[in-house]
Amino acid sequence: MNKNALDQIIEDTFTHEPGFRLPDDFAQKVTARLKRRSQWKSDLSDYLNINAVVILILTFVGGTYYFINRTIVIQAITFISNNILAVGSLLLILNFILFADRVILPLLFNRWKINE
């Protein structure tokens, strides 16, 4: 592309009105969407970090008890394996409550606050 053709394209761009019109609150909508997206990522990473810390603590405590007194850990594993449905349901409900508290509710409240 030669220099004259490029100059002509730039001149046409500056002299003619574009074929579309952005809404007046376009910048606000874009920044609100970016803010929600970054909040979603940070809230989700916080939730995953909390889960990882809880799993690490339980593993550390279980390992410590295993070296101190193996019968306690064996009894706990037996209890969990005998009541797998109840324990699994309880863990699922607690995990969902944590997820809703840390991720879903802040996202919903900030979405309503931004749209006001």
N, C-alpha and C positions, 0 to 999 in steps of 0.2 A: 504494500500500500504506500503510495507516495505521500509526500508531505501536504500537497494541495488537497488531496481527497480527505485526509485526516483533519485538516483545518476546516474543510467544508462540513464534515460530520459534526465537529465541535460547534461550529457556528449555527448549524441547524438545531442542535440540541439546546443551545442557549436562547434562541429566538422563538422557538415554537413551544406551545403549551403541551405537556405530556397528555397521553390519552387516558389517564386515570387520575383519581384524586384520593389522597389518603385522608382518613377521618382526622378530626381535630385532636382526639385523644389517642392517636396511634402510638406515640412514644410512651405514654403511661401504660397502655396495654402490653407493650413489648417488655417494659421493665418489670411490670407485675408478673408476667409469665416467666421471665428469667428468675425473678426472686422466688416464685413458687417452685420452680425446677431445682434451684440450688438448695432451697429449704427441704424439699423432698429427699434429695441426695444426702444432705447432712443428717436429717432425722432417721433415714434408713440406715446409714452407717452407724449412728449412735445406738440404734436398736440392735444391730448385729454385734456391735462391740459389747453391749450389755449381756447379750446371750453368750458370747464367747467368754466373758469374764465369769459368768455364773457356771458355765461348764468347766472352766479351768479350776475354779474354787471347789466344785463338787469332786472333780478328779483328784485334786490335791488332798482334800479331806478323806476321800475314800482310800487313796493310796496310803495315807498316814495311818488310818485305822486298820488297813490290811496288814501293815507291818507291825502294829502294836497288838492287835487282837483280831485274828482272821475270822473267828466265829461271828463277830458282829457283821462283817461285810458279807459273809456267806448267808447269814440270816436275812440281811437286807435284800440280797439278790434273790433269795428264795421267795421272800414276800412279794417282791416286784414281779417275779415270773409267775407266781400263783395268781396275782391280781393285776395282770397286764392291762386289761381293758379299763379298769378303774384308774390306775396310775396313768396310763396313756391319755385317757380323757381329761383327767385333772391337769396334766402337763400341757395338753393342747389348749384347754380353756385359759390357763394362766398365761401361756405364750400369746394367745390372741388378745387378752386384756392388755398385756404389755405392748403389743404391736399397736393396738388401737390408741392406747394412751400416749405412746411416743411418736407415732407416725401419722395416723389417720386424723385424730382430733386436732393437732396443731395445724395440719394442712387445711382442714375444713374451716377452722376459725379464722385463719389468715386469709383464706379465699373470700369469706364473707366480709372481712374487714377491708380488704382491698377494693371490693366492688361497691362499697357504700359511697 
